[in-house]
Amino acid sequence: MTRSLGVVGRAGQPEIEKKRRLEICRIGRRMYRRGYVVACEGNLSARIDSDRVLLTPAGACKGHLLPENLVVVDLDGTVVCGSGQPSSEMLMHLLYYSSRADVQAVCHAHPPTATGFAAAGRALEAAVLPEVVVSLGRIPLAPYGTPGTWELCAGLEPLVKKHDAILLENHGVVTSGQDLATAFQRLETVEQFARILLTAESLGGPNLLTRAEVQKLIAARSRYGVSCPQGSIELPLTSEPSENQISLTRQGRDPMIKGALRRNRPLQCENSAFHVRARDDSSKSRLR
C-alpha cells in the first residue's frame, strides 16, 4: 500500500521534501554516469527534518530514479512514506544521522579505484595532496561487515564522528556532508585521490607532506571554506615516522607479503593500512 506523500502540520516541509527528492535523483544520475555505481548498486539519503530521512529504495538503478520512487523513514527505520522498501543499507545511513547533527546527506557507492584500495585492505591515509588534506584529512578503512547489517555499522561507528569519507573494506566508499552536493563532491574527491595515488605508486611512490606542511593546511581550513566534522580532524600520515606508522624498506616488506599470501590471510597493522617508507636522494619519504 502506498503511504501518503504529504505530512500535515509541518510548515514548509512539502517544498523541502520535493527539493530533496529532485536532488537525490540528480545525484543518482551523476553517480551512474561516472561509473561509481552499476545496475542497482549504491544508495543516497538526505534529511527532510530532525526526525525524517529521504532514502533511495532497494533494488533500484540510481541512474533511472524518479522522485516518487524514494522512501521516507524515521530515525528508527520505520517507513512513513512511499510504496517501496528502503535501501538495504538504511542502517548505515541512520548511523550517520543519529551520530552527527551536522550531517544532512549521505552517499554510498563503489567507485572503481577507491573500491580497489578498499578491496586490497588499503586506507587512503597518507598526506599526499593538499586538497585532500584540507577537505578530508585522513580517509580510513572500516573493517568488513556484511552489507545491510549492524555488523557493518559496528565497524563504521568509531569512525563516523571524525570522518566525512570512509572506505568500506571489500565493499566501497561512504561520504557525508551538509548537503547532497557536498557529500557527492567528497565521493568524487576520494575516487580522484585513489586514481592519482595508484599512478604515483606505479612511478615509484608519492612524496608525503611533512607534519609541519599538514598542520599549516589544517590551520587554513576555514580560509578554504572547510569545516571540521564535530570540530576536529584526524591528521593523515606524514613523512615523519610515528607510533602509528610502519617503516619498512621494500626488501623488508616483500617477505611479509609472500608469507601472508602463503597463509591466505591479509596483512594487518595497527591502522588497517600497510605503509612503506624509503628515503630518496632528497631525504624525503616515499610511500611504497
Rosetta blueprint (number, residue, H / E / L):
1 M L
2 T L
3 R L
4 S L
5 L L
6 G L
7 V L
8 V L
9 G L
10 R L
11 A L
12 G L
13 Q H
14 P H
15 E H
16 I H
17 E H
18 K H
19 K H
20 R H
21 R H
22 L H
23 E H
24 I H
25 C H
26 R H
27 I H
28 G H
29 R H
30 R H
31 M H
32 Y H
33 R H
34 R L
35 G L
36 Y L
37 V L
38 V L
39 A L
40 C L
41 E L
42 G L
43 N E
44 L E
45 S E
46 A E
47 R E
48 I E
49 D E
50 S L
51 D L
52 R E
53 V E
54 L E
55 L E
56 T L
57 P E
58 A L
59 G L
60 A L
61 C L
62 K H
63 G H
64 H H
65 L L
66 L L
67 P H
68 E H
69 N H
70 L L
71 V E
72 V E
73 V E
74 D E
75 L L
76 D L
77 G L
78 T L
79 V E
80 V E
81 C E
82 G L
83 S L
84 G L
85 Q L
86 P E
87 S L
88 S L
89 E L
90 M H
91 L H
92 M H
93 H H
94 L H
95 L H
96 Y H
97 Y H
98 S H
99 S H
100 R L
101 A L
102 D L
103 V L
104 Q L
105 A E
106 V E
107 C E
108 H E
109 A E
110 H L
111 P L
112 P H
113 T H
114 A H
115 T H
116 G H
117 F H
118 A H
119 A H
120 A L
121 G L
122 R L
123 A L
124 L E
125 E L
126 A E
127 A L
128 V L
129 L L
130 P H
131 E H
132 V H
133 V H
134 V H
135 S H
136 L L
137 G L
138 R L
139 I E
140 P L
141 L E
142 A E
143 P L
144 Y L
145 G L
146 T L
147 P L
148 G L
149 T L
150 W H
151 E H
152 L H
153 C H
154 A H
155 G H
156 L H
157 E H
158 P H
159 L H
160 V H
161 K L
162 K L
163 H L
164 D L
165 A E
166 I E
167 L E
168 L E
169 E L
170 N L
171 H L
172 G E
173 V E
174 V E
175 T E
176 S E
177 G E
178 Q L
179 D L
180 L H
181 A H
182 T H
183 A H
184 F H
185 Q H
186 R H
187 L H
188 E H
189 T H
190 V H
191 E H
192 Q H
193 F H
194 A H
195 R H
196 I H
197 L H
198 L H
199 T H
200 A H
201 E H
202 S H
203 L L
204 G L
205 G L
206 P L
207 N E
208 L L
209 L L
210 T L
211 R H
212 A H
213 E H
214 V H
215 Q H
216 K H
217 L H
218 I H
219 A H
220 A L
221 R L
222 S L
223 R L
224 Y L
225 G L
226 V L
227 S L
228 C L
229 P H
230 Q H
231 G H
232 S L
233 I L
234 E L
235 L L
236 P L
237 L E
238 T L
239 S L
240 E L
241 P L
242 S L
243 E L
244 N L
245 Q L
246 I L
247 S L
248 L L
249 T L
250 R H
251 Q H
252 G H
253 R H
254 D H
255 P H
256 M H
257 I H
258 K H
259 G H
260 A H
261 L H
262 R H
263 R L
264 N L
265 R L
266 P L
267 L L
268 Q L
269 C L
270 E L
271 N L
272 S L
273 A L
274 F L
275 H L
276 V L
277 R E
278 A E
279 R E
280 D L
281 D L
282 S L
283 S L
284 K L
285 S E
286 R E
287 L E
288 R L
